[in-house]
Protein backbone atom coordinates (compact mmCIF):
# COMPACT_ATOMS: atom_id res chain seq x y z
CA UNK A 1 0.00 0.00 0.00
CA UNK A 2 2.90 2.36 0.73
CA UNK A 3 4.15 1.89 -2.85
CA UNK A 4 0.73 2.85 -4.26
CA UNK A 5 0.68 6.01 -2.17
CA UNK A 6 4.24 6.84 -3.17
CA UNK A 7 3.47 6.29 -6.87
CA UNK A 8 0.32 8.40 -6.64
CA UNK A 9 2.40 11.23 -5.21
CA UNK A 10 4.92 10.90 -8.02
CA UNK A 11 2.20 11.01 -10.67
CA UNK A 12 0.79 14.19 -9.15
CA UNK A 13 4.29 15.70 -9.01
CA UNK A 14 4.80 15.02 -12.74
CA UNK A 15 1.47 16.47 -13.75
CA UNK A 16 1.71 19.90 -15.41
CA UNK A 17 0.28 22.70 -13.30
CA UNK A 18 -1.08 26.03 -14.47
CA UNK A 19 0.32 28.55 -11.97
CA UNK A 20 -1.31 31.64 -13.46
CA UNK A 21 -3.09 32.97 -16.52
CA UNK A 22 -4.13 36.42 -17.71
CA UNK A 23 -6.40 37.66 -20.48
CA UNK A 24 -6.14 40.98 -22.26
CA UNK A 25 -8.61 42.17 -24.88
CA UNK A 26 -6.89 42.93 -28.20
CA UNK A 27 -9.12 44.16 -31.01
CA UNK A 28 -11.73 41.47 -31.70
CA UNK A 29 -9.84 38.75 -29.82
CA UNK A 30 -7.96 38.05 -26.63
CA UNK A 31 -4.30 37.64 -25.72
CA UNK A 32 -4.00 34.82 -23.20
CA UNK A 33 -0.77 34.43 -21.22
CA UNK A 34 -0.21 31.23 -19.24
CA UNK A 35 2.48 30.18 -16.76
CA UNK A 36 2.84 26.42 -16.44
CA UNK A 37 5.15 24.36 -14.26
CA UNK A 38 6.27 20.83 -15.10
CA UNK A 39 9.23 18.56 -14.57
CA UNK A 40 10.22 18.42 -18.27
CA UNK A 41 12.90 15.75 -18.67
CA UNK A 42 13.29 15.51 -22.44
CA UNK A 43 11.52 14.88 -25.73
CA UNK A 44 9.45 12.01 -24.35
CA UNK A 45 8.27 13.88 -21.21
CA UNK A 46 7.36 17.56 -21.50
CA UNK A 47 4.38 19.90 -21.65
CA UNK A 48 3.57 19.85 -25.36
CA UNK A 49 0.59 22.22 -25.28
CA UNK A 50 -1.96 24.05 -23.20
CA UNK A 51 -5.57 24.50 -24.15
CA UNK A 52 -8.21 27.19 -23.60
CA UNK A 53 -11.62 25.61 -23.04
CA UNK A 54 -15.20 26.49 -22.26
CA UNK A 55 -16.79 25.29 -19.02
CA UNK A 56 -18.00 22.07 -20.72
CA UNK A 57 -14.48 21.24 -21.99
CA UNK A 58 -14.90 22.40 -25.59
CA UNK A 59 -11.52 23.56 -26.85
CA UNK A 60 -11.42 27.16 -28.07
CA UNK A 61 -7.71 27.40 -28.90
CA UNK A 62 -4.48 25.51 -28.27
CA UNK A 63 -0.94 26.83 -27.70
CA UNK A 64 1.60 24.26 -28.87
CA UNK A 65 5.01 24.07 -27.19
CA UNK A 66 7.46 22.69 -29.73
CA UNK A 67 10.20 21.39 -27.44
CA UNK A 68 10.98 20.58 -23.80
CA UNK A 69 11.95 23.34 -21.40
CA UNK A 70 13.84 21.59 -18.57
CA UNK A 71 15.93 24.68 -17.78
CA UNK A 72 13.06 27.18 -18.03
CA UNK A 73 10.60 26.37 -15.26
CA UNK A 74 8.08 27.69 -14.71
CA UNK A 75 7.42 28.56 -18.34
CA UNK A 76 5.29 31.48 -19.55
CA UNK A 77 3.92 31.69 -23.09
CA UNK A 78 1.08 33.62 -24.71
CA UNK A 79 -1.41 33.15 -27.51
CA UNK A 80 -2.91 36.12 -29.37
CA UNK A 81 -6.04 36.41 -31.47
CA UNK A 82 -8.08 34.01 -29.34
CA UNK A 83 -11.70 34.20 -30.42
CA UNK A 84 -14.02 33.50 -27.48
CA UNK A 85 -17.68 32.83 -28.27
CA UNK A 86 -20.12 35.63 -27.37
CA UNK A 87 -21.51 35.50 -23.86
CA UNK A 88 -18.62 33.54 -22.36
CA UNK A 89 -17.09 35.38 -19.40
CA UNK A 90 -14.93 32.55 -18.02
CA UNK A 91 -12.56 30.20 -19.80
CA UNK A 92 -10.50 27.34 -18.43
CA UNK A 93 -6.85 26.55 -19.15
CA UNK A 94 -5.53 23.00 -19.00
CA UNK A 95 -2.04 21.69 -19.77
CA UNK A 96 -1.05 18.49 -21.57
CA UNK A 97 2.08 16.38 -21.00
CA UNK A 98 3.38 14.31 -23.91
CA UNK A 99 3.91 11.27 -21.64
CA UNK A 100 1.21 11.59 -18.97
CA UNK A 101 -1.64 13.29 -20.82
CA UNK A 102 -3.95 16.00 -19.49
CA UNK A 103 -3.58 17.70 -16.14
CA UNK A 104 -6.46 16.86 -13.83
CA UNK A 105 -7.01 20.45 -12.70
CA UNK A 106 -8.11 23.35 -14.87
CA UNK A 107 -7.31 27.00 -14.18
CA UNK A 108 -10.36 29.30 -14.34
CA UNK A 109 -9.72 32.61 -16.07
CA UNK A 110 -12.28 35.44 -15.91
CA UNK A 111 -12.56 37.62 -19.01
CA UNK A 112 -13.10 41.30 -18.21
C-alpha positions, 0 to 999 in steps of 0.5 A: 500500500505504501508503494501505491501512495508513493506512486500516486504522489509521483504522478501528481508531481509530474502532472503539469500545473497552471500557476497563473493565466491572464487575459487581455482584450486585443481588437476582436480577440484576446491575448491569453498568457499562461504560466505552467510548471512541469518537470520536463525531462526531455523529448518524451516527457514535457508539456507539449501544449496548453488548451483554452476551453469552455466550461464544458471542456470544448476547446477554443484554442491551443498553444503548442510548445514545440520542445521541452523546457527543462531549464526554463521552469516555470514557463510562460507563453502567450497566444494572441487572437483568441476568439471566445464565443459571445456570452462567455465570461470565463474560460479554463486553461488545462495543460497536456504532457506528452507522456502523462496526458492532461492535467487533472485540474483546470485554471479558471480565467475570468474575461473582463 
